[in-house]
Amino acid sequence: MKRSVFIRNIGMAAAALTVLPAFSLSRKQEKFTENMLTGKGNPRLIGNDFQLMDDAMEAFLEMKSAASEQGITIQMVSAYRNYERQLQIWNRKYNQFVKSGLSPLDAMQKIVEYSTFPGTSRHHWGTDIDIIQTVASSPADPLHAKHFAEGGKFYRLKQWLNDNAEKFGFYEAYTNDSQRKGFYYEPWHFSYKPLSVPMLMAFLELDLKKLFQNPEVAGCEYITEKFIEEYRKYHILDIHKQLLQK
């Protein structure tokens, strides 16, 4: 793909472009339809309670087995999430925050501390997982950074993941980097790079503005061009640098 076309399609600030090489559209990327990338398709997934694309699931099971040999049981708590589920999450939170007194834009800014706009979630791809460690007494709010810090229930898991997850192709998407913006630190969210990178590149070809002008989504009429631009720059692209590279 020519660089000029790439820049026009993703419409992001020049500073953000420095972290993204100009990818060529491979045959593999061509199969990622808009419906598949936005959680509206029927991707080929495997798994029972939690589903992933086959390569990602195979890598996860290998990682889980390796951790088990060290006495650490990895428990998946979220994987593929379709558009309808993300829409429910967004609309519930939006209505809750507006009812509590926040303005529409403030409510949306509050939502995107941790939750994605429907159609833009990495969980739509079947490549990303939320994981914790199976422990005797699991906390009521397991997806909280404090549980992965020293002294927390999942600290041992986090240390093991720091040393080993990348060997299996999994990278922490939203890192604990003071310079990173967008979604808050999520030590439980890992992405399978061999599939998520080409899917991200294909996703960047979509008309993001069109996704945000969806009347099904609560508050969409209040979304501004600035909100979309910043969401693209920080919530989609301000991730682990390895997840922006082949």
Phi, psi and omega per residue, in radians:
M1 nan 2.336 3.107
K2 -1.162 2.533 -3.084
R3 -1.062 -0.653 -3.130
S4 -1.089 -0.678 3.102
V5 -1.168 -0.721 3.138
F6 -1.034 -0.804 -3.119
I7 -1.125 -0.750 -3.131
R8 -1.112 -0.692 -3.078
N9 -1.207 -0.702 -3.072
I10 -1.647 -0.272 2.981
G11 0.911 0.717 -3.074
M12 -1.883 2.915 -3.121
A13 -1.132 2.615 -3.090
A14 -1.052 -0.592 -3.135
A15 -1.101 -0.658 -3.119
A16 -1.259 -0.437 -3.097
L17 -1.187 -0.377 -3.080
T18 -1.124 -0.371 -3.118
V19 -1.606 -0.097 -3.103
L20 -2.053 1.993 3.061
P21 -1.211 2.835 3.118
A22 -1.438 1.693 -3.113
F23 -1.300 2.556 2.937
S24 -1.600 2.580 -3.089
L25 -1.372 1.849 -3.107
S26 -1.425 2.903 3.076
R27 -1.030 -0.609 -3.130
K28 -1.101 -0.692 -3.124
Q29 -1.206 -0.493 -3.064
E30 -1.106 -0.415 -3.092
K31 -1.407 -0.152 -3.114
F32 -1.474 1.689 -3.122
T33 -1.333 2.882 3.117
E34 -1.049 -0.739 3.128
N35 -1.063 -0.715 3.136
M36 -1.144 -0.707 -3.083
L37 -1.292 -0.364 -3.088
T38 -1.913 0.212 3.047
G39 1.419 0.231 -3.092
K40 -1.852 -0.076 -3.100
G41 -1.610 -2.888 3.101
N42 -2.194 1.273 -3.110
P43 -1.163 2.724 3.096
R44 -1.395 1.830 -3.081
L45 -2.050 2.715 3.020
I46 -2.242 2.745 -3.124
G47 2.164 2.842 -3.137
N48 -1.743 -1.551 -3.130
D49 -1.113 -0.690 -3.139
F50 -2.216 2.339 -3.020
Q51 -2.065 2.588 3.082
L52 -2.468 2.909 2.951
M53 -1.120 2.665 -2.949
D54 -1.009 -0.782 -3.139
D55 -1.086 -0.703 -3.136
A56 -1.175 -0.709 3.128
M57 -1.144 -0.739 3.127
E58 -1.043 -0.765 3.133
A59 -1.153 -0.684 3.121
F60 -1.091 -0.786 -3.121
L61 -1.120 -0.617 3.066
E62 -1.145 -0.734 3.115
M63 -1.137 -0.753 3.124
K64 -1.062 -0.724 3.130
S65 -1.124 -0.730 3.133
A66 -1.124 -0.704 3.118
A67 -1.157 -0.666 3.139
S68 -1.054 -0.595 3.114
E69 -1.127 -0.364 3.100
Q70 -1.749 0.205 3.103
G71 1.403 0.330 -3.132
I72 -2.020 2.100 3.134
T73 -1.743 1.959 3.121
I74 -1.439 2.278 -3.141
Q75 -2.055 2.121 3.089
M76 -1.411 2.278 3.133
V77 -2.037 -0.146 3.043
S78 -2.851 2.526 3.097
A79 -2.508 -2.052 3.117
Y80 -1.090 2.381 3.095
R81 -2.367 2.159 -3.087
N82 -1.423 3.033 -3.081
Y83 -1.051 -0.750 -3.090
E84 -1.068 -0.700 3.132
R85 -1.150 -0.738 3.131
Q86 -1.167 -0.610 3.094
L87 -1.108 -0.733 3.114
Q88 -1.075 -0.762 -3.137
I89 -1.084 -0.824 -3.115
W90 -1.089 -0.906 -3.073
N91 -1.104 -0.660 3.104
R92 -1.105 -0.818 -3.121
K93 -1.178 -0.715 -3.136
Y94 -1.050 -0.878 -3.123
N95 -1.093 -0.655 3.116
Q96 -1.122 -0.801 -3.089
F97 -1.240 -0.681 3.110
V98 -1.154 -0.697 3.118
K99 -1.103 -0.524 -3.134
S100 -1.383 -0.128 3.065
G101 2.055 -0.057 3.135
L102 -1.314 2.594 3.032
S103 -1.237 2.820 3.139
P104 -0.932 -0.817 -3.127
L105 -1.189 -0.673 3.093
D106 -1.137 -0.645 3.102
A107 -1.093 -0.747 3.136
M108 -1.186 -0.659 3.088
Q109 -1.123 -0.608 3.101
K110 -1.181 -0.743 -3.138
I111 -1.050 -0.794 -3.021
V112 -1.394 0.250 2.920
E113 -1.188 -0.633 -3.129
Y114 -2.327 -0.463 -3.024
S115 -1.901 2.550 -3.082
T116 -1.602 2.779 3.014
F117 -1.218 2.382 -3.123
P118 -0.942 2.302 -3.119
G119 1.682 -0.171 -3.095
T120 -2.047 0.091 -3.069
S121 -1.303 2.429 3.018
R122 -1.153 -0.411 3.100
H123 -1.198 -0.260 3.079
H124 -1.189 -0.316 -2.967
W125 -1.579 -0.239 -3.076
G126 1.287 0.423 -3.116
T127 -2.073 -0.250 -2.999
D128 -2.007 2.551 -3.089
I129 -2.339 2.654 2.919
D130 -1.948 2.216 -3.059
I131 -2.324 2.624 3.034
I132 -2.340 -3.093 3.080
Q133 -1.870 2.383 3.062
T134 -1.263 2.074 -3.116
V135 -2.264 2.908 -3.079
A136 -1.041 -0.722 -3.120
S137 -2.311 1.646 -3.091
S138 -1.309 2.431 3.130
P139 -1.161 2.722 -3.126
A140 -1.169 -0.469 -3.137
D141 -2.083 1.198 -3.002
P142 -1.054 -0.559 -3.120
L143 -1.540 1.206 3.104
H144 -2.417 2.327 -3.037
A145 -0.999 -0.507 -3.089
K146 -1.090 -0.489 -3.107
H147 -1.316 -0.287 -3.131
F148 -1.741 -0.100 3.128
A149 -1.489 2.946 -3.127
E150 -0.969 2.278 -3.104
G151 1.605 -0.181 -3.120
G152 -1.484 2.890 -3.092
K153 -1.044 -0.574 -3.032
F154 -1.920 0.325 -3.087
Y155 -1.078 -0.731 -3.128
R156 -1.104 -0.708 3.068
L157 -1.054 -0.799 -3.097
K158 -1.074 -0.721 3.123
Q159 -1.111 -0.692 3.137
W160 -1.170 -0.738 3.122
L161 -1.108 -0.698 3.110
N162 -0.986 -0.649 -3.072
D163 -1.528 -0.414 -2.917
N164 -2.239 -0.421 -2.997
A165 -0.980 -0.711 -3.070
E166 -1.175 -0.398 3.085
K167 -1.111 -0.428 -3.121
F168 -1.801 0.117 3.094
G169 1.588 0.122 -3.108
F170 -1.782 2.315 -3.128
Y171 -2.219 2.469 3.089
E172 -1.197 2.060 -3.017
A173 -1.234 -0.837 -3.033
Y174 -1.971 1.560 -2.948
T175 -1.347 2.888 3.111
N176 -1.527 1.181 -3.080
D177 -2.030 2.093 -3.078
S178 -1.098 -0.379 -3.139
Q179 -1.524 -0.202 -3.102
R180 -1.452 2.466 3.096
K181 -1.999 -2.962 3.139
G182 1.522 -2.453 -3.107
F183 -1.081 2.551 3.114
Y184 -1.125 2.849 3.123
Y185 -0.947 2.237 3.132
E186 -2.255 1.528 -3.108
P187 -1.193 -0.088 3.138
W188 -1.721 -0.190 -3.013
H189 -1.727 2.014 3.141
F190 -2.158 2.535 -3.076
S191 -2.112 2.397 3.130
Y192 -1.474 1.779 -2.984
K193 -0.996 -0.772 -3.072
P194 -0.979 -0.459 3.103
L195 -1.829 -0.639 -3.033
S196 -1.251 -0.508 3.113
V197 -1.149 -0.925 3.106
P198 -1.099 -0.512 3.109
M199 -1.242 -0.650 3.063
L200 -1.089 -0.766 -3.138
M201 -1.077 -0.688 3.094
A202 -1.194 -0.675 3.127
F203 -1.066 -0.644 -3.115
L204 -1.168 -0.212 3.075
E205 -1.416 -0.246 -3.088
L206 -1.338 2.814 3.075
D207 -1.468 1.681 -3.062
L208 -1.122 -0.645 3.138
K209 -1.045 -0.686 3.118
K210 -1.093 -0.692 3.120
L211 -1.092 -0.631 -3.098
F212 -1.404 -0.250 3.136
Q213 -1.690 0.797 -3.075
N214 -1.793 1.977 -3.080
P215 -1.115 -0.244 3.079
E216 -1.223 -0.405 -3.026
V217 -1.583 2.128 -3.139
A218 -1.029 2.268 3.088
G219 1.512 0.033 -3.049
C220 -1.052 -0.496 -3.106
E221 -1.211 -0.245 -3.142
Y222 -1.702 -0.062 -3.080
I223 -1.259 2.312 -3.113
T224 -1.819 2.893 3.060
E225 -1.051 -0.649 3.133
K226 -1.120 -0.726 3.126
F227 -1.051 -0.791 -3.124
I228 -1.125 -0.772 -3.133
E229 -1.073 -0.784 -3.125
E230 -1.238 -0.593 3.098
Y231 -1.105 -0.778 3.118
R232 -1.073 -0.825 -3.045
K233 -1.195 -0.742 -3.018
Y234 -1.774 -0.752 -3.039
H235 -1.486 -0.465 3.099
I236 -1.667 -0.709 -2.985
L237 -1.840 -0.278 -3.128
D238 -1.575 1.298 -3.069
I239 -2.234 -3.065 3.078
H240 -0.904 2.231 -3.052
K241 -1.031 -0.545 3.131
Q242 -1.173 -0.358 3.122
L243 -1.497 0.113 3.061
L244 -1.958 0.090 -3.044
Q245 -2.282 2.651 3.056
K246 -1.110 nan nan
